[in-house]
């Protein structure tokens, strides 16, 4: 049976979006053996995934280049028929170019693309020509036959749903207040403004990594009368997705939790501060809302990715988003 490797070693959200390729490949060729290469720390996303045979891990934080060469040895040993590289960076281009695969597929702007057997043009998009990332990624499958572009999907286990079941006894919302990038992050005091408008009986779960506890604790300290439960660092990726699936609404930044919602078709309100949905990373759930400033800011967007600080010092792309905007999309 043909053996395929998909490579996506970027951030969590990028891996979730790349899962749509797994769905489409399986739809086209159910007998293909599909492996997935990702960065260490993201492997639990595909725990018990029904269509992924094995996960290969690149440890970027410890012995980065030694781990890269060991990963290449594993790839060559596995004798893949097809390697599909979703990224445009040299390290994964190196893995693809020297994989030994019969077909090596990737984007034209990867530094090693001259060694690929099939090259696909990659273009970022804007407000005039919005194309979602999963559509861009699916161009890599253009030689595989006709397939519907599948949505990204995660598969929380029975155990994941059982873990969060006690939190679902009453209606609730989920807030994921943090992001890797400061300018993608709706400020903690603005989250507090929103929560203050919610009914006192509303249960609010705050999710994120253990490192996000500081923001969660700060929000709680501003609103001692509200039913806020800090779950930062308490849930796995898949358990978080299982919790989000049944929320009245999930409030997220332009970050990984938004893609968790897409991958389990959970209702989502995505708050865009410095970035814009037209870049192609917007929510895909059936019930989805985009929340942005209503002011025409010449400085928005200030870049494709987030930044560690507002380049102009005012952060108006976030500060001018009102709590009422968030409240207005909450189901009655």
C-alpha angles and dihedrals in degrees: 000000000000113000120214131191122199115197122205114145099163128102127321096264092051090054092050091052091049089057086079088072089057090053093049095045091050090048091054099038114016091179095060116111105228124198126180129211117205142152121280111270095040098070095096089068089078100040108144091358106170096218102039114086098191141349121228117205133212112197101212095173100053122045090343098187096035088053090048092055092046089051090052090052090053092048092051091046091054091057098216120202092206133022117191115193114198094184135081100211131109099243095058090038087057091051091050097044094050098034094106090229120150090230121034112186128185148128123295095240095060108112090232096046091111086072095050121103093218124030124194124195114243122203130176115222140222140196091287094052111023115184122170121237092242089058090051090048092049090061084076088067094052093115096049101076135264116321135159110250102256123216119242113266139193125192113216110194129235086259091054091053091045091052093057098035093095088060092056101064092103132029112279146169128221125221123194100188102175139074137181087246124058095217092053091054123094103224120260093237090054091052087052091052089055096046090050088064093054122097112268091240093057113111114222122195117196113205134186143100123314088259089063094063093095092063091044093051091047092053090048091050091057093051110037093160095058125092097244119160118195110217097163109140091004100094134054120234091262095045089051089053090049090053093047093050094074101034121123085233138346116217112203144158125238089285145097098298088061089059091046086060091050091050094056096030093244122164110263141186108198117201114208116198114162097358132060133225090236089076084077105252101102129134119281103192118124089242106047138147132190117214120194139151114284091215119098100240116187090203095058118128097031093180146338092266131034123272133223090242140005106275090219097041097235103084090206092159086072104025093057095055104101128221087234090064089059093044094050095069097048111112113250 
